[in-house]
Amino acid sequence: MLLEIVTPEKKMFSGEVDLIQLPGISGSFEILKNHAPIISTLDRGVIKIKTSDGQEVLFEVDGGVVECKKNIVTVLAD
């Protein structure tokens, strides 16, 4: 699935991923391929990504919003 992480300053990440773990307001949750459509707010924490080539990438965020639809995930992060 395609993931884009965007902050007010720049695009932090864009690429194919297998898993995204996000710090939701009500707790951490994961998005995998073919996830149901979702829009959720994010709390302060760490976004953990597992890329298609097996690498693990971490991003710290102060909050934001995530949208997932048709295997396209967009994170607008603070």
N, C-alpha and C positions, 0 to 999 in steps of 0.2 A: 504494500500500500504506500501511497505517496504522503509524506509528511513535510509540512512547512512550519517553521517556528519563526515568528516575526515579532520584533520589538519596535517601539517608536523610532529607534535610531537606525536599525538595519535588519536584514534577514539573517537570522542566526544559523538556520539549518534548512536544507531542502534536499530530499532524497527518498529512496525506497527503504522502508523499514519493515521488520517482522513484528515488532512489539513496541508499544509505548506505555510507560507507567507514569501516571500523572497525579499530582497532589490536589485532589478535589476538596471542596469546602467541607464535605461530610466524611472525608477519608480518601485514601489512595485508591486508584482504580486503574485498570489496564484496558487498552484497546488493541485488538488483534484483527487480522484480515477478516472481512465480511461482518464486522461489528454493525449492530443496528444503528441507524442514525441517532446522533446525540449532540446536544449543546449543553455545556456545563461550565460553571465558574471554577476557577482554580485558586487555591490558597498559596501562601508562601511555602516553598519547598523545592524539591528536586524532580526534574523530568528525566526519566531514564529511558533510553532508546536502545533497542537492539537492531542494528542495521542488517540488511540482507546478506552482507558478507561476514556476519558474526561478531562484529565489533560492538562494544557497549560504550555509549556516549552519555554524559550527564550534563544537564543545564540547570543552574539555579534560577528560580523565578520568585518574584515578590507577589505574584497573583496573575490573573488574566482570565481568558476565555478559550475554550476548545470547541471546535465543531468537527464532527465526523459524518461524512455522507459519501456513499458509493466508493469506499476505500480511499478517500481523500481526507486527510486530517489536517486541519489548520489550527495552530495555536497562536493567539495574540497575547503576548506575555509582557508583563511589566518588568 
